Amino acid sequence: MSDAARMLAAFVGSTVAHGTTKVGRVGRTGKAEANSRIVREPLTEDKVQAHLDGGLGVGAIPINEDNQCKWGALDIDQYDLDHKGLQNKINKLKLPFVHCRTKSGGAHLYLFLDQFYDAADIREYLTEFSVALGFSGCEIFPKQDRILSERGDVGNFINMPYHNAEETMRYAFNEKGEALELSEFLDKVESSRVSMSQLEGLQFSGKRKYFTDGPPCLEHIFADGPISSERNKTLFNCGVYCRKKSADDWVNEFEDMNRKLFTESLPSGEVQNLQKSLNKKDYGYTCNDEPFKSHCDVVLCRTRKHGVNSGDTVDMPTIGGLMILMSEPRLYFMDVDGHRIELSTEQLQSQLLWQRAVMEQATLMPPTVKSPDYQAMVARLMSEATRLDAPEELTIAGEFKELVRAFCSSKIHAIEPAEMSMGKPWTEDGLTMFKLSGLQEFLRQRHFNHFNRAQIQEQLKKINGTENCHGHKAIYKEDGSRTSIRVWWVPEFEDEEIPLDIKEIDNDIPF
């Protein structure tokens, strides 16, 4: 089996679409500019081979039409990433990831499975893994639990590794953090496949002693024992936990944590200042600050007895990205906490309408943010959005073309050229001719009012391949005299009859 065939088998997923990416220059942020589109064609061995040879880069969509996947990934968008340190952490936690470098220097951590599983279940495990690694909030593929395939949705793609394999910067690492050749990567994919039961059996850093009923971030931070950094802010959150657990008798446990959870305890003066602050009011956890944000699992935290509650500061739901269906009018698909939300332009533009759409489709109530913040979020999503080409019939130009076909092929067709004066089309020598006013009346009757007269003329030119498509046609009047009328024309539309197989059926009925 060729490397391209093995790569295609490794990234099996959507059978109806794949992604393409044209990479531009690397900006000052370190991120490479890219133009990403989804093509409504299956990913093929030839396309993968071109990717490996340095041609057009392609991406794979993990979720299929049954909302299942055989692989998933974490996309860590950090361009100064310590890959060796990350690989050491993967090794320490015994996570079954295949670690690849991205074109911008970040990481794609691939999880390869022994068979197809529900995307929702795999996303749960990937979320837990991202928290354990300290990259909570990174992009997770598949980005959604379910796709809206009946609405033209196909899911999101992630760029495949080993573009221009001979000189690639998108390579995988082994357990020592050393780069792998393509064939070694493909071998590692097969040896790294895991089952659902193996995922269920994973335990991170052995048994945890603290915060099993509190925030997962604190549980992960102290999972390996006492820490030496960020002592003040971490002990503050420990204090919030202690007060939630026992509001009247929390100081002793708080001081005990200072002695046991840090390699070097905070001085008594700092501890007393923290106690005074915590006694002044009921503080919430500082979820938006590091190192807590990188280990945040807000969904799990809400289920914990002493986790976050309505009085604590909580981020917006996780927005996984935006896909634009290039139909007319535009249709948008947004991932909100794993739910696929379908939006119109008006719903995306208005925060109130967006909240209502999320409530109706995902049973979630996103918090209201300041208008400039919402606009900034939408602007960022639009700039990074993946574009999904729409079938021609979903565009206004496509609708116009179908109506022109109907007009030219309808029963009102002229019997002789003179009837064009009555608004009927006439066909001869491979062209269908008509007066523009006749076509306009036909469009009005079918409530098509998207184009004015000049725009109709431009669309007719496109149907003709920009060739000359109007002129004068000589006709005979009823009195036998000749005259000419101004007409437009399009190539004669061929009949699109679908041949049906006729099967002979033995009929033994005696009549």
CORJO-V99833 format. One line per field, one symbol per residue. phi: phi as a letter, one per 40 degrees, with the letter a starting at -180 (. if undefined). Layout:
phi: ???
This chain:
phi: .cccccccccbcadbbaabbbbcbcccccgcccabbbbbcaccbccccccdccgcccbbbbccbccgbabaaabbccbcbcccccccccdcccfcccbcbccccgcbbbcbbbcacbddccccccccccccccgbdgccbbccbcabcccbgcbgbbbcccgcfdcbcbbbcbcccgccbcdccccccdccccbbcccccccbcfgcbcbgcbbcdcccccbcchdbbbfcccccdcccdcccccaccabcccccccdcccbcbccddccccccccccccacccccccccccccbcbcccccccdbccbccccbcddcccibbbcccbccbbbbcbfgccbcbccccccbccccdccccccbfbbcccbcdccccccccccccbcccbccddccbcccccccccdcccbcccdccadcccccgccbbafgbbbacccccccccccbfcbcbcdcccccccccccggcdbaibbcbccccgccabbcbbabddcccbcccbcbbcbcbccca
